[in-house]
Amino acid sequence: DSYWVRDYGPWYIFNDLQPAIVDNVYNRPRQYDNMVPVNMGQLLGLPVYGMNLTHTGGNMMEDGRGIGVSDELVLTENGNNATNVRNKMNNYLGVEPYHITIEPQGYYIAHVDCWGKFLAPDKILIARLPQSNSQYDEYESVANFFANTNCCWGYPYKVYRVDEPGGYVLAPYTNSLIVNKTVFVPLGTNTTYNNNALAVYREAMPGYEVIGVASSSN
């Protein structure tokens, strides 16, 4: 139905060292997108476990060591039953602790990948808006949360900030893709902000090649 594969694609796990797929209920009324994890399981010959939790890949971030992050959309779409959400994320995905933050964008889309990104188990990138922006305080609240929260190694996260102009200026810097030692960073429409964002990634991730990827609207 659409190309938002990160949102509806399969979530891969290892169950007793055997690969498998966890299938959440895609939070959009797109039946063919929602069936992709099941079809991928059949194609790859992998077991598929239905989590029966409404969720979306864009609102799920994991550090590779069992700590997960989503914003509060995951609660509102599941009856505000935090115990049920946390239990399923732990039982099916091994996520513990599971940090559920406020949604700092003012419910623009309520996806964590629009404002945050794990760069390493102890490093997290959080977007920063101009002080004049109505959501400035909410972004700062999330940044402060992680600056005062321990990573998996028992000390507070190192929080990096990437400036975004706010408004309708395209600046999707936190929605990057890390593959081995390469980081692909989506660029926006403002050259100054683009260059500054790439500089932040290079500072935070020495030894990685950081590549900016222009959007089709540039």
C-alpha positions in Angstrom: 0.0 0.0 0.0 2.9 2.4 0.7 6.6 2.7 0.9 7.0 3.3 4.7 8.7 -0.1 5.1 10.4 1.0 8.4 7.0 1.4 9.9 5.3 -1.8 8.8 8.2 -4.2 8.1 9.2 -7.2 10.2 11.0 -6.9 13.5 13.7 -9.6 13.7 14.7 -11.4 16.8 16.7 -14.4 17.8 14.8 -17.1 19.8 17.3 -19.5 21.3 19.8 -18.4 18.7 17.3 -19.0 15.9 16.1 -16.1 13.8 12.4 -15.2 13.9 10.0 -12.4 13.3 7.8 -10.4 15.7 4.7 -8.9 14.0 3.0 -6.0 15.6 -0.3 -4.5 14.4 0.6 -1.7 12.0 -1.1 1.5 13.2 -2.4 2.5 9.7 -5.4 1.1 7.8 -3.3 -0.5 5.1 -4.0 -4.2 5.0 -1.3 -5.2 2.6 1.4 -3.3 4.4 0.3 -5.0 7.7 0.7 -8.4 6.1 4.4 -7.9 5.0 5.9 -9.4 8.2 3.8 -12.6 7.8 4.7 -12.8 4.1 8.4 -12.2 4.8 8.3 -15.0 7.4 6.8 -17.4 4.8 9.4 -16.3 2.2 12.4 -16.7 4.5 11.1 -19.8 6.3 11.1 -18.1 9.7 8.5 -18.4 12.5 6.4 -15.3 13.0 5.1 -14.3 16.5 2.1 -12.0 16.6 2.6 -9.5 19.4 -1.0 -8.2 19.3 0.3 -4.7 20.0 -0.5 -1.7 17.9 2.9 -0.1 17.1 5.0 1.3 14.3 8.7 1.0 13.4 9.1 4.7 13.3 8.3 4.9 16.9 10.7 2.2 18.1 14.3 2.7 18.8 16.6 0.1 20.4 20.2 0.3 21.5 21.4 -3.2 20.6 21.6 -4.0 24.3 18.0 -4.4 25.2 17.0 -0.8 26.0 14.2 0.6 23.9 12.6 4.0 23.4 9.3 5.1 22.1 7.1 8.2 22.7 3.7 8.0 24.3 1.9 7.2 21.1 2.5 3.5 21.9 0.4 4.0 25.1 -2.5 6.0 23.5 -2.8 3.4 20.7 -3.0 0.5 23.2 -5.6 1.7 25.7 -3.1 3.5 27.9 -2.2 0.2 29.4 1.4 0.7 30.2 1.8 -2.7 32.0 0.5 -4.5 28.9 2.8 -2.6 26.6 5.9 -3.1 28.7 5.2 -6.7 29.3 4.8 -7.5 25.6 7.9 -5.5 24.6 9.8 -7.5 27.1 8.3 -10.9 26.4 8.5 -10.7 22.6 11.5 -8.4 22.1 13.5 -8.7 25.3 13.3 -4.9 25.7 14.0 -3.8 29.3 14.0 -1.1 30.3 11.6 0.5 27.9 11.7 4.3 28.1 8.4 5.9 27.0 8.8 9.6 26.7 6.5 12.5 26.0 5.8 13.3 22.3 7.8 16.5 21.9 6.6 17.4 18.4 3.1 18.3 19.5 1.6 15.1 17.9 2.8 16.0 14.4 3.3 12.2 13.7 4.5 10.9 17.1 7.5 8.9 15.8 10.7 8.8 17.8 12.7 8.7 14.6 11.6 12.3 13.9 13.4 13.7 17.0 15.9 11.1 18.3 18.4 8.5 17.3 20.7 6.1 19.2 24.2 6.5 17.8 25.7 4.0 20.2 24.6 2.2 23.4 25.7 5.3 25.4 25.1 8.0 22.8 21.8 9.5 21.7 21.1 12.3 19.2 18.2 14.6 20.0 16.9 17.4 17.7 16.9 21.0 19.0 14.5 23.7 17.9 14.9 27.5 18.2 13.8 28.9 21.5 11.1 30.8 19.7 9.5 27.5 18.6 6.4 26.5 20.6 7.7 23.0 21.2 11.2 24.1 22.4 10.5 23.2 26.0 9.3 19.7 25.1 12.4 18.9 23.1 14.6 20.2 26.0 12.6 18.0 28.4 13.4 14.9 26.4 17.0 15.8 26.1 17.3 16.4 29.8 15.6 13.1 30.5 18.3 11.2 28.6 21.1 13.3 30.0 20.0 12.1 33.5 19.2 8.5 32.6 21.8 5.7 32.7 22.7 3.8 29.5 23.1 0.1 29.6 26.7 0.5 31.0 25.5 2.3 34.1 26.3 5.9 33.4 24.2 8.8 31.8 23.8 9.0 28.1 26.0 11.4 26.2 23.4 13.6 24.5 24.3 15.2 21.2 22.0 17.9 19.7 21.3 18.6 16.1 19.7 21.9 15.3 16.5 22.1 13.2 14.9 25.3 12.0 11.4 24.2 12.8 8.2 25.1 11.0 7.8 23.5 7.5 11.5 23.5 6.6 12.6 20.0 5.8 15.2 18.8 8.4 15.0 15.0 8.9 18.5 14.6 10.5 17.6 12.1 13.2 16.1 9.7 10.7 19.5 8.4 9.7 20.6 4.9 8.8 23.7 3.3 10.3 25.2 0.4 8.2 28.4 -1.1 9.5 30.8 1.9 9.6 28.7 4.2 7.4 26.0 6.6 8.4 23.5 7.9 5.8 22.0 11.2 7.0 18.9 12.5 5.2 19.4 16.2 4.3 16.9 19.0 4.4 16.5 22.1 2.4 18.8 24.5 4.3 22.5 24.1 3.5 23.7 25.6 6.8 21.6 23.3 8.9 22.7 20.4 6.7 26.4 21.0 7.1 26.0 21.5 10.9 24.1 18.2 11.2 26.8 16.3 9.3 29.4 17.9 11.6 27.5 16.7 14.7 27.4 13.1 13.4 31.1 13.2 12.6 31.9 14.5 16.1 29.7 11.9 17.8 30.8 8.9 15.6 34.6 9.1 15.0 35.7 6.3 12.6 32.4 6.3 10.7 31.9 7.6 7.2 29.1 10.1 7.3 27.2 10.6 4.0 24.5 13.2 3.5 21.6 12.0 1.3 19.7 14.7 -0.5 15.9 14.5 -0.6 13.9 14.4 -3.9 12.7 17.9 -3.2 16.2 19.4 -3.3 
